[in-house]
Amino acid sequence: MKLSTQIKPISYLKSHTAEIVRELSESREPLIITQNGEAKLVVMDVKSYEAHEQTLALLKILALGNREIEQGQFRDAEAVFADLDKLD
């Protein structure tokens, strides 16, 4: 997915709020808001935000799993399946 992020000053946000909401909902692309020439915040639609949060949660789970593997805190798949077979 190619990001075509728009950058607008805060005055644009103040005077075009309804238009921004409509555009972001349709395009699902973030809008960077600047103040005094510096990026200050990112505005995005709710669906994009939720997808972003889900992605971050999955990445955190993967990082925790990798850390456990590096620390030797894991079991072979065969041992896990053997234990599951014993439960049946």
Backbone as JSON Lines, residues from 0, in Angstrom:
{"i":0,"aa":"M","n":[0.84,-1.17,0.0],"ca":[0.0,0.0,0.0],"c":[0.88,1.24,0.0]}
{"i":1,"aa":"K","n":[0.61,2.13,-0.89],"ca":[1.38,3.36,-1.0],"c":[0.72,4.46,-0.18]}
{"i":2,"aa":"L","n":[1.48,5.06,0.69],"ca":[0.94,6.16,1.49],"c":[1.16,7.47,0.77]}
{"i":3,"aa":"S","n":[0.09,8.19,0.58],"ca":[0.2,9.53,-0.01],"c":[-0.23,10.52,1.06]}
{"i":4,"aa":"T","n":[0.51,10.55,2.13],"ca":[0.18,11.35,3.3],"c":[0.15,12.83,2.95]}
{"i":5,"aa":"Q","n":[-0.93,13.47,3.37],"ca":[-1.06,14.9,3.2],"c":[-0.52,15.61,4.44]}
{"i":6,"aa":"I","n":[0.0,16.79,4.24],"ca":[0.49,17.61,5.34],"c":[-0.2,18.96,5.24]}
{"i":7,"aa":"K","n":[-0.86,19.35,6.32],"ca":[-1.61,20.61,6.34],"c":[-1.33,21.35,7.64]}
{"i":8,"aa":"P","n":[-1.42,22.69,7.62],"ca":[-1.27,23.46,8.87],"c":[-2.52,23.34,9.74]}
{"i":9,"aa":"I","n":[-2.36,23.64,11.0],"ca":[-3.46,23.52,11.94],"c":[-4.63,24.43,11.56]}
{"i":10,"aa":"S","n":[-4.36,25.55,10.92],"ca":[-5.43,26.44,10.49],"c":[-6.34,25.75,9.47]}
{"i":11,"aa":"Y","n":[-5.79,24.86,8.64],"ca":[-6.58,24.11,7.67],"c":[-7.52,23.15,8.41]}
{"i":12,"aa":"L","n":[-7.02,22.52,9.46],"ca":[-7.83,21.61,10.26],"c":[-9.01,22.36,10.87]}
{"i":13,"aa":"K","n":[-8.75,23.56,11.38],"ca":[-9.8,24.35,12.02],"c":[-10.89,24.76,11.03]}
{"i":14,"aa":"S","n":[-10.51,25.11,9.82],"ca":[-11.49,25.65,8.87],"c":[-12.09,24.62,7.91]}
{"i":15,"aa":"H","n":[-11.56,23.4,7.88],"ca":[-12.05,22.39,6.94],"c":[-12.35,21.05,7.62]}
{"i":16,"aa":"T","n":[-12.79,21.09,8.86],"ca":[-12.96,19.86,9.63],"c":[-13.9,18.87,8.97]}
{"i":17,"aa":"A","n":[-15.08,19.3,8.55],"ca":[-16.05,18.38,7.93],"c":[-15.48,17.76,6.66]}
{"i":18,"aa":"E","n":[-14.8,18.55,5.86],"ca":[-14.19,18.06,4.62],"c":[-13.1,17.04,4.93]}
{"i":19,"aa":"I","n":[-12.3,17.31,5.94],"ca":[-11.23,16.4,6.34],"c":[-11.81,15.06,6.79]}
{"i":20,"aa":"V","n":[-12.86,15.11,7.6],"ca":[-13.5,13.87,8.07],"c":[-13.97,13.04,6.89]}
{"i":21,"aa":"R","n":[-14.62,13.67,5.93],"ca":[-15.13,12.96,4.75],"c":[-13.97,12.36,3.95]}
{"i":22,"aa":"E","n":[-12.95,13.15,3.69],"ca":[-11.82,12.68,2.88],"c":[-11.07,11.53,3.55]}
{"i":23,"aa":"L","n":[-10.82,11.66,4.85],"ca":[-10.08,10.61,5.55],"c":[-10.88,9.33,5.64]}
{"i":24,"aa":"S","n":[-12.19,9.45,5.79],"ca":[-13.04,8.26,5.84],"c":[-13.02,7.53,4.51]}
{"i":25,"aa":"E","n":[-12.97,8.27,3.42],"ca":[-12.95,7.67,2.09],"c":[-11.57,7.13,1.72]}
{"i":26,"aa":"S","n":[-10.53,7.92,1.93],"ca":[-9.19,7.55,1.47],"c":[-8.46,6.62,2.44]}
{"i":27,"aa":"R","n":[-8.82,6.69,3.72],"ca":[-8.15,5.92,4.79],"c":[-6.66,6.25,4.87]}
{"i":28,"aa":"E","n":[-6.27,7.42,4.39],"ca":[-4.89,7.89,4.47],"c":[-4.77,8.91,5.6]}
{"i":29,"aa":"P","n":[-3.69,8.89,6.36],"ca":[-3.53,9.84,7.46],"c":[-3.26,11.26,6.98]}
{"i":30,"aa":"L","n":[-3.53,12.2,7.85],"ca":[-3.26,13.61,7.59],"c":[-2.34,14.11,8.69]}
{"i":31,"aa":"I","n":[-1.2,14.68,8.32],"ca":[-0.27,15.24,9.3],"c":[-0.59,16.71,9.46]}
{"i":32,"aa":"I","n":[-0.76,17.14,10.7],"ca":[-1.06,18.54,11.01],"c":[0.2,19.19,11.57]}
{"i":33,"aa":"T","n":[0.52,20.35,11.02],"ca":[1.7,21.08,11.48],"c":[1.29,22.32,12.26]}
{"i":34,"aa":"Q","n":[2.18,22.74,13.13],"ca":[2.02,23.99,13.87],"c":[3.37,24.67,13.9]}
{"i":35,"aa":"N","n":[3.4,25.89,13.43],"ca":[4.66,26.63,13.3],"c":[5.69,25.86,12.48]}
{"i":36,"aa":"G","n":[5.21,25.18,11.44],"ca":[6.1,24.47,10.53],"c":[6.58,23.11,11.0]}
{"i":37,"aa":"E","n":[6.16,22.67,12.18],"ca":[6.58,21.38,12.72],"c":[5.4,20.43,12.79]}
{"i":38,"aa":"A","n":[5.63,19.17,12.46],"ca":[4.57,18.16,12.57],"c":[4.2,18.01,14.04]}
{"i":39,"aa":"K","n":[2.91,18.1,14.34],"ca":[2.45,18.03,15.73],"c":[1.51,16.86,15.99]}
{"i":40,"aa":"L","n":[0.72,16.45,14.98],"ca":[-0.17,15.32,15.2],"c":[-0.56,14.68,13.89]}
{"i":41,"aa":"V","n":[-1.1,13.48,14.02],"ca":[-1.58,12.73,12.86],"c":[-3.07,12.49,13.07]}
{"i":42,"aa":"V","n":[-3.85,12.78,12.04],"ca":[-5.29,12.55,12.09],"c":[-5.59,11.39,11.15]}
{"i":43,"aa":"M","n":[-6.36,10.41,11.65],"ca":[-6.72,9.26,10.81],"c":[-8.13,8.81,11.14]}
{"i":44,"aa":"D","n":[-8.72,8.07,10.22],"ca":[-10.07,7.56,10.46],"c":[-10.02,6.41,11.46]}
{"i":45,"aa":"V","n":[-11.17,6.11,12.04],"ca":[-11.24,5.11,13.11],"c":[-10.86,3.72,12.61]}
{"i":46,"aa":"K","n":[-11.3,3.34,11.43],"ca":[-10.97,2.0,10.92],"c":[-9.46,1.84,10.76]}
{"i":47,"aa":"S","n":[-8.79,2.86,10.26],"ca":[-7.34,2.8,10.11],"c":[-6.66,2.74,11.47]}
{"i":48,"aa":"Y","n":[-7.17,3.5,12.43],"ca":[-6.61,3.5,13.78],"c":[-6.75,2.11,14.41]}
{"i":49,"aa":"E","n":[-7.94,1.52,14.28],"ca":[-8.16,0.19,14.86],"c":[-7.25,-0.85,14.21]}
{"i":50,"aa":"A","n":[-7.09,-0.78,12.89],"ca":[-6.2,-1.71,12.2],"c":[-4.76,-1.52,12.67]}
{"i":51,"aa":"H","n":[-4.36,-0.27,12.85],"ca":[-3.02,0.05,13.34],"c":[-2.8,-0.54,14.74]}
{"i":52,"aa":"E","n":[-3.79,-0.39,15.62],"ca":[-3.68,-0.92,16.98],"c":[-3.61,-2.45,16.97]}
{"i":53,"aa":"Q","n":[-4.39,-3.1,16.11],"ca":[-4.33,-4.55,16.01],"c":[-2.96,-5.02,15.53]}
{"i":54,"aa":"T","n":[-2.41,-4.31,14.57],"ca":[-1.08,-4.64,14.07],"c":[-0.03,-4.51,15.17]}
{"i":55,"aa":"L","n":[-0.11,-3.42,15.93],"ca":[0.84,-3.23,17.03],"c":[0.71,-4.33,18.08]}
{"i":56,"aa":"A","n":[-0.52,-4.73,18.38],"ca":[-0.73,-5.8,19.37],"c":[-0.1,-7.1,18.88]}
{"i":57,"aa":"L","n":[-0.27,-7.43,17.61],"ca":[0.34,-8.65,17.07],"c":[1.86,-8.58,17.1]}
{"i":58,"aa":"L","n":[2.4,-7.42,16.77],"ca":[3.86,-7.26,16.8],"c":[4.4,-7.41,18.23]}
{"i":59,"aa":"K","n":[3.66,-6.92,19.21],"ca":[4.09,-7.08,20.61],"c":[4.09,-8.55,21.0]}
{"i":60,"aa":"I","n":[3.06,-9.28,20.57],"ca":[2.99,-10.72,20.87],"c":[4.17,-11.45,20.23]}
{"i":61,"aa":"L","n":[4.47,-11.11,18.98],"ca":[5.61,-11.74,18.31],"c":[6.92,-11.41,19.02]}
{"i":62,"aa":"A","n":[7.08,-10.17,19.45],"ca":[8.3,-9.78,20.16],"c":[8.44,-10.54,21.47]}
{"i":63,"aa":"L","n":[7.34,-10.7,22.18],"ca":[7.39,-11.47,23.43],"c":[7.76,-12.92,23.16]}
{"i":64,"aa":"G","n":[7.18,-13.5,22.11],"ca":[7.51,-14.87,21.75],"c":[8.98,-15.03,21.38]}
{"i":65,"aa":"N","n":[9.5,-14.09,20.61],"ca":[10.92,-14.14,20.26],"c":[11.82,-14.02,21.48]}
{"i":66,"aa":"R","n":[11.43,-13.17,22.41],"ca":[12.22,-13.01,23.64],"c":[12.22,-14.31,24.44]}
{"i":67,"aa":"E","n":[11.06,-14.97,24.52],"ca":[10.98,-16.25,25.25],"c":[11.85,-17.31,24.58]}
{"i":68,"aa":"I","n":[11.84,-17.33,23.26],"ca":[12.69,-18.29,22.54],"c":[14.16,-18.01,22.81]}
{"i":69,"aa":"E","n":[14.56,-16.76,22.77],"ca":[15.95,-16.39,23.04],"c":[16.37,-16.77,24.46]}
{"i":70,"aa":"Q","n":[15.42,-16.73,25.4],"ca":[15.72,-17.08,26.79],"c":[15.56,-18.57,27.07]}
{"i":71,"aa":"G","n":[15.24,-19.32,26.03],"ca":[15.09,-20.76,26.18],"c":[13.8,-21.18,26.84]}
{"i":72,"aa":"Q","n":[12.83,-20.32,26.87],"ca":[11.55,-20.61,27.53],"c":[10.54,-21.13,26.5]}
{"i":73,"aa":"F","n":[10.79,-22.32,25.99],"ca":[9.88,-22.9,25.01],"c":[9.97,-24.41,25.12]}
{"i":74,"aa":"R","n":[9.0,-25.08,24.49],"ca":[8.98,-26.54,24.44],"c":[8.89,-26.97,23.0]}
{"i":75,"aa":"D","n":[9.43,-28.14,22.71],"ca":[9.33,-28.7,21.37],"c":[7.86,-28.99,21.06]}
{"i":76,"aa":"A","n":[7.51,-28.83,19.8],"ca":[6.13,-29.08,19.38],"c":[5.74,-30.54,19.66]}
{"i":77,"aa":"E","n":[6.66,-31.45,19.49],"ca":[6.35,-32.87,19.75],"c":[5.93,-33.08,21.2]}
{"i":78,"aa":"A","n":[6.61,-32.41,22.13],"ca":[6.26,-32.55,23.54],"c":[4.88,-31.96,23.82]}
{"i":79,"aa":"V","n":[4.57,-30.85,23.21],"ca":[3.27,-30.22,23.41],"c":[2.17,-31.13,22.87]}
{"i":80,"aa":"F","n":[2.36,-31.66,21.65],"ca":[1.34,-32.54,21.07],"c":[1.21,-33.84,21.86]}
{"i":81,"aa":"A","n":[2.29,-34.34,22.39],"ca":[2.24,-35.53,23.21],"c":[1.41,-35.28,24.46]}
{"i":82,"aa":"D","n":[1.6,-34.13,25.08],"ca":[0.8,-33.77,26.26],"c":[-0.68,-33.63,25.9]}
{"i":83,"aa":"L","n":[-0.95,-33.06,24.75],"ca":[-2.34,-32.93,24.31],"c":[-2.98,-34.28,24.05]}
{"i":84,"aa":"D","n":[-2.22,-35.21,23.47],"ca":[-2.72,-36.54,23.23],"c":[-3.06,-37.23,24.55]}
{"i":85,"aa":"K","n":[-2.28,-36.99,25.59],"ca":[-2.54,-37.6,26.91],"c":[-3.85,-37.09,27.5]}
{"i":86,"aa":"L","n":[-4.23,-35.88,27.16],"ca":[-5.47,-35.31,27.7],"c":[-6.71,-35.95,27.11]}
{"i":87,"aa":"D","n":[-6.59,-36.53,25.91],"ca":[-7.74,-37.15,25.25],"c":[-8.1,-38.43,25.88]}
